Amino acid sequence: MELWFTEKHTPNAGLTLKIKRTLYSNRSEYQQIDVLETEEFGRLLLLDGLVMTTERDEAIYHEMLVHPPLHIHPGSENVLIIGGGDGGAVREALKYPGLRGVTLCEIDREVVEVARRFFPRLSKGLDDPRVEVVFEDGSKILQGLDNQLDVILVDSTDPIGAAKALFTKKFYSSCHKALKEGGILCAQSESPIYHTDIIRSIKADLLEAGFQDVRFYTAPVPTYPGGFWSWVIASKKEIKISDQAPLPREHYEAMYYFNREILKAAFCLPNFFKKALE
Amino acid sequence: MELWFTEKHTPNAGLTLKIKRTLYSNRSEYQQIDVLETEEFGRLLLLDGLVMTTERDEAIYHEMLVHPPLHIHPGSENVLIIGGGDGGAVREALKYPGLRGVTLCEIDREVVEVARRFFPRLSKGLDDPRVEVVFEDGSKILQGLDNQLDVILVDSTDPIGAAKALFTKKFYSSCHKALKEGGILCAQSESPIYHTDIIRSIKADLLEAGFQDVRFYTAPVPTYPGGFWSWVIASKKEIKISDQAPLPREHYEAMYYFNREILKAAFCLPNFFKKALE
């Protein structure tokens, strides 16, 4: 028997992956969670049938979610990660020696349990003493926070279901309020190939929420729609890409995708993306 | 009826596209040629069942094949394009006002006929008076050429079948001989996600063929394997990315992917690609 998993990125195009076996399949309180073992990309985590991460290309996504904001704001002492229950973003954030604490706010306890069981390379940082894991709705954890955070990272699913609230002006306003004066928000912002409408509204909402500077950057992620992904950084002041190297050298050498040239290059957008943002 | 075309990029992973109809299907002297109309990417040209180009993302591939080399060697007067019977590379090359002549060397006359019939936006440049179309084996057209060409662009299929000869040290040596002192070769060099073995041997062969400087660059191409593609520039002298803007301004504005920031950014390689090249 040949078993293939196909994710339709639009009703008319998709990625198809040969599957060795299903390792986990359960409906949690919030969503359907499946773990498949693929031939090509190692283990694959699906939420509501959509590819969240694979062992083979997760490093591109997680490095690019975490290192650009933490290089742009290199003195960060605390980071709040909303979503990202697999632990990949936490693992990357923990590489910064100056970081005192990482809070992971994941709505679905079962995602963290599944990550601990099936994705140890991603979830290994969750037991670090600097990490606090909170099971709460990401749109609620910010309530009452004022001028307290250095960096908020939004490692969400697509803007459907539970994650919909994380793509609203209201949420961005809470982030703005929770961040310190020099603070920044960084969020995954969907595919420039298929989701320019979403990207445009993310930009408009972030500016309306009071952020002074909003900039997008990109990287290839083979198992994501279009194979090409974007992230957005929103800052309370002008974004400057510094030449600092806040990480110990061995971390740069061990990274799969990110390096300091990539940091600058990722912000150079193709014409079609620039036009979509106009 | 739902009709889907699936290209397996490896035995275990692929791209799947919904098809409206088949517009053309014939076995030429050299290969199977199919033109499908897709829902998502417009018309799709297949050679031997593999995606060559689609209306929607062809511009990324063709702009990135042509403009980096012609910016790095901005005074080029003549360009030889090997392969590329669809005309997309010719169209891009013709944008340079200083260019006196473009020779397109395509082995398969039927590819050019199909492009003229089904891909007028790609093939429109083929009737330009500066263009000469030659139907010949790309590995043979260089015989006898010595110190005559400014730029050779290799717009080939994968290194199987007719294109295999275009991925050999012998071919690269012929290119080296045919190029003028400052001349450069640029070739599509497969996917950094799936084809690092090929990429490594391309690099080794180019250096052994006598090129002084060999550099790879990348861009996302959604319908190509891994959604992430590479090209290689081989030069008889050190490659310098100049700040010149050899194109009229309107061409920069009208491009889909390329711009002068992208030119520099595309050469910033991710760690995994750098390591593959070591």
Interface residues (C-beta under 8 A of the other chain):
Chain A: T6 T10 P11 N12 A13 G14 L15 T16 L17 K18 T38 E39 E40 F41 I60 I193 T218 A219 P220 V221 P222 G226 G227 F228 E253 M255 Y256 Y257 F258 N259 E261 I262 K264 A265 A266 C268 L269 P270 N271 F272 K274
Chain B: T6 T10 P11 N12 A13 G14 L15 T16 L17 K18 T38 E39 E40 F41 I60 I193 T218 A219 P220 V221 P222 G226 G227 F228 E253 M255 Y256 Y257 F258 N259 E261 I262 K264 A265 A266 C268 L269 P270 N271 F272 K274
